[in-house]
């Protein structure tokens, strides 16, 4: 099993939206490295931290499970969509996605709290300049953050 962190702006899709819908397509990824992680390394059944980004209080808000094989992101084909890519073709799509299923909501673990943990010093999320919306998480990071999730609940 692999572990992931997947970022979403909560005004677009929040952990509460995921809980209400149960499953959401992880659309709008427009970074080749993040796309390649979803295409080549993610597997059905992998678990992911759901991370609220680009908001007042960014942080980990819950857990989801990868529940589909990879398939084309339809937003790339719609000229009225902000994720439209005019160079992407239906018979050769550039952008792919997977579906994420709701597992649980946790207390919000703010980015500042994650940064303060020496156990997470090597976490890709905390690297300078990292802006990936989909990234791997090590097994050790997964276990440690799950412990943080249960604190003060």
N, C-alpha and C positions, 0 to 999 in steps of 0.2 A: 504494500500500500504506500502511496505517496501522499504528502501533505502539501497544502497550498495556502496562500493568502490571496484573496480576490478583493480588489477595491471597487467601491461604487459610491458615487455621490448620493447621499441620502435623499436629496430632492428628486433624483431620477429613479433609483430603486434603493430602498432602505431595508434593514433587517425586518422591520414590521411589514413592509410590502411583501417580502419573501415569505414570511409566516402566513400572511393572509392568502397569498396565491399558491403556496406550497412549493411550486416549481416555477423558476423563471429562466428564460434563455439569457446567457451572459453575452449580450450584444454590445457592439460599439468598441470592441478592442481594436485599436489601430496602431499597434506597435508590433513589429515583426517578431521580436523575441517573445513577447507575451503570447502572440498567436501561435508560435512554434511550441511553447510549453503546452498550450491546450491541445494542439494537433498531435504532437509527437510523444509527450510524456504523461499527460493526464490519462487516467483510466476511470471507467465507471466504478464507483465505490470509493474512490479517493475522497478524503475529507478536506475541507477548506475553511479557514477563518474568513468570516465576512467582515470587511473593513470599511468603515465610513470614511471617505476622503473628501478633500476640498470643502470642508465645513468648519464651523466654529470649533468643534471638539472632535478632531479626527481620532479614530481608534477602532479596536476590534469590538464588534457588537454581537457576534454569535458564530455559529458553525453551520455549514451546509455540506451537502454530499453531491459529488458529480454523479449525475444520473442519466446521461445520454452519451452516445458516441458523438464525435465531432460532425458538424454539418454547416453549410453556408449561412452566414449572417445576412439575413434579408435586408437589413438596413443599408447595406452597401449599394443596393440596386435602386433605391428610391431617391430621385432628385430632390424631393422636398424634405428629406431626412437629414439631420445634421451629420450623420455618419456616412452619407453618400460618398462613393468613390467612383468617379466617372471612368477610371481605368480598369475597374473590375468587371469581368464578364461572367454571365451566368454559366457558360460552359467551362470557365476557368476562374472561379472566384478567388480573390485574394484573402478575404477575411472569413474566418470560421468561428464557431462558438460551440459551447456545450451547455446543457441545462444543469442548473443547480437546484437541489431540493433542500428545503428547510429541515434542519435538525434541531437547533436550539438557539434561543436568545440568551445572552449573558449580560452581566453588568458591562457597561462600556469600559474598556481598558484603554485609556488615553495614550496617544503616542508618547507623551512626556513620561508616563509611567513605564512604558516599554523601554524607552531610552535610559531610564534610571537603573535598569536591571543588568548587572554585569554578566549574568548568564545569557543575555541576548546580544552581547557586544558584536558578534559576527553575523547577526541576522540581516539578510539582504534588505529588508524593509528599512533598516536603520542606516544603511550605507549612504554616504553623501551623494547627492545628485540622483538617487534612485527614484524613478517615476513610473516604474512598471506597474500595470494594473493587475497583472497575474504573475505570481512568483512562487517558487518552491519554498517550503519551510522544512527544516530538518526535524527528525523524530525527537531530538532533544528539545528543540524550540517548541514543538507541539506539546510535549508533556509539560514543560515549564509553564507555558501560557495557559494550558488547561488548569493548572494549579492556581494561577492568578485569577482565573475566571470564577473560581469557587470561593475566593477570599471575600470577606465583607458582604456575603449574600444572605 
